[in-house]
Amino acid sequence: MNKPITYAYLETTNYCNLDCSFCNRMDVIGPLKHMSLEDWGKLLDGIKHHPIEEAKLMGMGEPMLHPQFDEVCRIFKETFPNSKLIVATNCQYNIKEGLEFRRKFQECMKYIDMLYFSIDGYKEHYERDRAPAKWSKLLKFLDDFKTINRYDCDIVVNYVVNAYNVDDIEKVDKLREENNLGKLRLNIAQIWDENSSITNDMATSGYNPKDLDYLRDSWGDNIMGKSKWDYEDCFWVKEGLYTTVEGHVKMCCMNTGAKSLGNLFDNSIDEIRLTSDYEKIKNGCKTNNPTSHCKNCSYKELTPMLSYLGVE
């Protein structure tokens, strides 16, 4: 028997204004699309019997590019009033572009419980990894955001760490403080490669040993993840849900290129979770004998590095 779904990762658009170096978006998305409010309502109705505690409205696109994202957030909160709603944004747009956009952005803040600002690197490194993003545009966004009513929304700076931007963490943290933002959240960059195999030294390749010591000693409390993790610990197969803008169900946000396990506009989520493909993946993780879908999981790949960095 499957456990109830408590965590959902829901994509409402696959449009994006950036082409980040660490993102595989162009390899996995279908036709560009914003989910209609009608379909959004249907999708939520199909999962509302599950006690979803936390939901992230993100995926292979920039959520704020959805032309009705204020309504997307409102409908979600009306359906799941007790769920924690988290949204990530790349901050590469003008809040003051027009009165209507500003109104919609402000309206979103009423419903969002936590908003991630994705800032990976400082100036040149930021622009390189998040091309065609502009540092000046980010600074303007942060300045304009000071005029927005945050309500009770927590603002988190989400920083994807790689071998080239380690030295920028302190500068971005200072920027965070100057703009009265919340916690700095560090994620070690993950690369999915179904043809590779996991080795104990793979996750640390490309990093200067001094950089790893610096991360551990100076930023250990900010690094996200679990070092003592095996396939049997994966929450995705137990109580997670990932859906695309087309309604396709994927097992997790790590292997977004995997084939669809079903579509919520064709079958119920409970029916999809009982299919043989879903059961094989779930049972493989449960016995620490993963199928090809999970065998080279990039999260598993990180565990040696996270252990070295002192992450529990």
C-alpha positions in Angstrom: 0.0 0.0 0.0 1.3 3.5 -0.9 1.7 6.2 1.7 -0.3 9.4 1.3 1.4 12.1 -0.7 2.8 14.9 1.6 5.2 16.7 -0.8 4.4 18.0 -4.3 6.6 19.6 -7.0 4.2 21.1 -9.5 5.1 22.7 -12.8 2.7 25.3 -14.1 4.8 26.6 -17.0 7.9 25.5 -18.9 8.7 29.0 -20.3 12.0 30.4 -19.0 13.9 33.6 -19.7 17.3 32.0 -18.9 19.5 29.1 -20.1 21.4 28.1 -16.9 24.6 26.1 -17.4 23.5 23.5 -14.8 19.9 23.0 -16.1 18.9 20.3 -18.5 15.6 22.0 -19.4 16.1 22.0 -23.1 16.7 18.3 -23.1 13.5 17.3 -21.3 10.7 19.8 -22.0 8.0 19.3 -24.6 6.2 22.2 -26.4 6.3 25.5 -24.6 3.1 25.9 -22.5 1.5 27.7 -19.6 -1.0 25.4 -17.8 -4.5 26.8 -18.1 -6.4 27.7 -14.9 -9.0 25.1 -15.8 -6.4 22.4 -16.1 -4.7 23.6 -12.9 -8.0 23.3 -11.0 -8.5 19.8 -12.4 -5.0 18.7 -11.4 -5.4 20.0 -7.8 -8.9 18.4 -7.5 -7.3 15.1 -8.5 -4.8 15.2 -5.6 -6.6 17.2 -2.9 -7.5 14.0 -1.0 -3.8 13.7 -0.1 -2.5 15.6 2.9 0.1 17.7 1.1 2.2 19.5 3.7 4.5 21.3 1.3 4.3 22.2 -2.3 6.8 23.8 -4.6 5.5 25.6 -7.7 8.5 25.3 -10.0 10.1 22.9 -12.4 11.5 23.5 -15.9 10.3 27.1 -16.2 10.3 30.4 -14.4 7.0 30.4 -12.4 6.5 34.2 -12.5 6.3 34.1 -16.3 2.9 32.4 -16.1 0.5 35.2 -17.1 -1.9 34.3 -14.4 0.5 33.2 -11.7 -1.4 35.2 -9.0 -4.5 33.1 -9.7 -2.4 29.9 -9.8 -1.2 30.7 -6.2 -4.7 31.7 -5.1 -6.3 28.5 -6.4 -3.6 26.4 -4.8 -4.1 28.0 -1.4 -7.9 27.7 -1.6 -7.5 24.0 -2.3 -4.7 23.4 0.2 -5.0 26.1 2.9 -2.7 24.3 5.3 0.0 23.5 2.9 3.3 25.4 2.9 3.6 27.0 -0.6 7.2 27.5 -1.9 8.1 29.3 -5.1 11.5 29.9 -6.7 12.3 32.9 -9.0 15.3 33.9 -11.0 14.6 37.6 -10.3 15.4 38.5 -14.0 12.3 40.6 -14.7 11.0 44.1 -13.8 8.5 44.2 -11.0 7.6 47.7 -12.0 7.2 46.8 -15.7 3.6 47.9 -15.5 0.9 48.4 -12.9 -0.9 45.2 -13.8 2.3 43.0 -13.4 3.1 44.7 -10.2 -0.4 44.1 -8.9 -0.1 40.4 -9.8 3.3 40.1 -8.2 2.0 41.8 -5.0 -1.1 39.5 -5.0 1.2 36.4 -5.2 2.9 37.4 -2.0 -0.4 36.9 -0.1 -0.3 33.2 -0.8 3.4 32.3 -1.0 4.8 31.1 2.3 8.4 30.9 1.1 10.0 32.5 -1.9 13.5 31.4 -3.2 15.6 34.0 -4.9 18.0 32.1 -7.1 21.4 33.8 -6.9 24.3 31.6 -7.9 27.5 33.5 -7.9 28.6 37.2 -8.0 28.6 39.5 -11.1 30.6 37.7 -13.8 30.1 34.2 -12.4 26.4 34.8 -11.9 26.0 36.0 -15.5 28.0 33.1 -16.9 26.0 30.4 -15.1 22.6 32.0 -15.6 23.0 33.4 -19.1 21.6 35.7 -20.4 20.9 37.1 -16.9 22.4 40.5 -16.0 23.7 41.4 -12.6 22.4 44.9 -13.0 18.9 43.5 -13.6 19.2 41.4 -10.4 20.2 44.5 -8.4 17.2 46.4 -9.7 14.9 43.6 -8.8 16.2 43.5 -5.3 15.8 47.3 -5.0 12.3 47.3 -6.4 11.4 44.3 -4.1 11.8 46.6 -1.1 8.6 48.4 -2.1 6.6 45.1 -2.1 4.6 44.0 0.9 6.0 40.6 1.9 3.1 39.8 4.2 4.4 36.7 6.1 6.4 35.3 3.3 10.0 34.1 4.1 12.6 35.1 1.5 15.4 32.6 1.0 18.5 33.1 -1.1 19.0 29.8 -3.0 22.6 29.3 -4.2 23.8 26.4 -6.3 27.4 25.8 -5.5 29.9 24.6 -8.1 33.6 24.5 -8.4 33.8 28.0 -9.9 31.6 30.1 -7.6 32.7 28.9 -4.1 34.6 32.2 -3.6 31.4 34.2 -4.3 29.4 32.9 -1.4 30.5 35.5 1.1 29.8 38.3 -1.4 26.3 37.0 -2.1 25.7 36.6 1.6 26.6 40.2 2.2 24.1 41.2 -0.6 21.5 39.1 1.2 22.1 41.0 4.4 22.1 44.4 2.7 18.7 43.7 1.2 17.2 42.3 4.4 16.6 38.9 3.0 16.2 35.6 4.9 18.5 32.6 5.1 21.2 31.6 2.6 20.5 28.1 1.3 23.4 26.3 -0.3 22.8 23.4 -2.7 25.7 21.5 -4.2 25.3 21.3 -8.0 24.1 18.0 -9.3 24.6 16.5 -12.7 22.4 13.6 -13.9 24.2 11.1 -16.2 22.4 7.8 -16.7 25.5 6.4 -18.3 27.9 7.1 -15.4 28.4 5.1 -12.3 28.6 6.4 -8.7 32.0 6.4 -7.1 33.1 7.8 -3.8 35.3 10.4 -5.3 33.0 11.4 -8.2 31.1 14.1 -6.2 34.2 16.0 -5.2 35.8 16.1 -8.7 36.5 19.6 -9.9 36.8 21.1 -6.4 40.0 22.4 -4.9 40.5 20.6 -1.6 40.9 24.0 0.1 37.5 25.0 -1.3 35.9 21.9 0.3 37.5 22.7 3.6 36.3 26.3 3.3 32.7 25.1 2.6 32.8 22.8 5.5 34.3 25.2 8.0 32.5 28.4 7.0 29.2 27.3 5.5 28.4 23.9 6.8 25.2 25.0 8.5 23.9 26.4 5.3 24.4 23.4 3.1 21.3 21.4 2.3 21.0 17.6 2.0 21.7 14.4 3.9 25.0 12.5 4.0 23.6 9.3 5.5 21.3 8.5 2.7 20.5 5.4 0.7 17.8 4.5 -1.9 15.6 3.1 0.8 15.5 6.6 2.4 14.1 8.3 -0.8 11.0 10.2 0.2 10.0 10.7 -3.5 9.0 7.0 -4.0 7.2 7.0 -0.6 5.2 10.2 -0.5 6.4 12.6 -3.2 4.8 13.8 -6.4 6.3 15.6 -9.4 4.1 16.8 -12.3 4.9 18.6 -15.5 3.0 21.4 -17.2 1.3 18.7 -19.4 0.2 16.7 -16.4 2.8 14.0 -16.7 3.9 12.3 -13.5 7.6 11.8 -12.9 9.1 10.0 -10.0 11.1 12.9 -8.8 12.8 16.2 -9.8 16.2 14.6 -10.2 15.5 12.5 -13.3 13.2 14.8 -15.2 14.1 13.2 -18.5 12.6 9.9 -17.5 9.5 8.6 -19.2 6.2 9.6 -17.8 4.6 7.2 -15.4 1.1 8.4 -16.3 -0.9 11.6 -16.9 -3.1 13.1 -14.3 -5.6 14.3 -17.0 -6.0 10.6 -18.1 -5.8 8.7 -14.8 -6.0 9.4 -11.1 -2.8 9.7 -9.1 -3.8 6.7 -7.1 -4.2 4.6 -10.2 -0.8 5.8 -11.5 0.9 4.9 -8.2 -0.4 1.3 -8.6 1.1 0.7 -12.1 3.8 -1.9 -12.5 6.4 0.8 -13.6 5.7 2.8 -10.5 5.8 -0.3 -8.2 9.1 -1.5 -9.7 10.8 1.8 -9.0 9.4 2.0 -5.5 10.3 -1.6 -4.6 13.8 -1.2 -6.1 14.5 1.7 -3.7 12.8 -0.1 -0.8 15.3 -3.0 -1.1 18.3 -0.8 -2.0 18.3 -2.5 -5.4 17.4 0.4 -7.7 16.1 0.0 -11.2 17.8 1.8 -14.1 15.6 4.8 -13.3 17.3 5.5 -10.0 20.6 3.6 -10.3 22.7 6.7 -10.9 20.8 9.1 -8.8 22.6 12.4 -8.6 21.4 12.9 -5.0 23.0 9.5 -4.0 26.1 10.7 -5.9 26.4 13.7 -3.5 26.4 11.7 -0.3 30.3 11.2 0.0 30.8 14.9 -0.5 28.1 15.9 1.9 29.6 13.6 4.5 33.0 15.3 4.0 31.3 18.7 4.4 29.9 17.6 7.7 26.3 17.6 6.6 24.1 15.3 8.8 
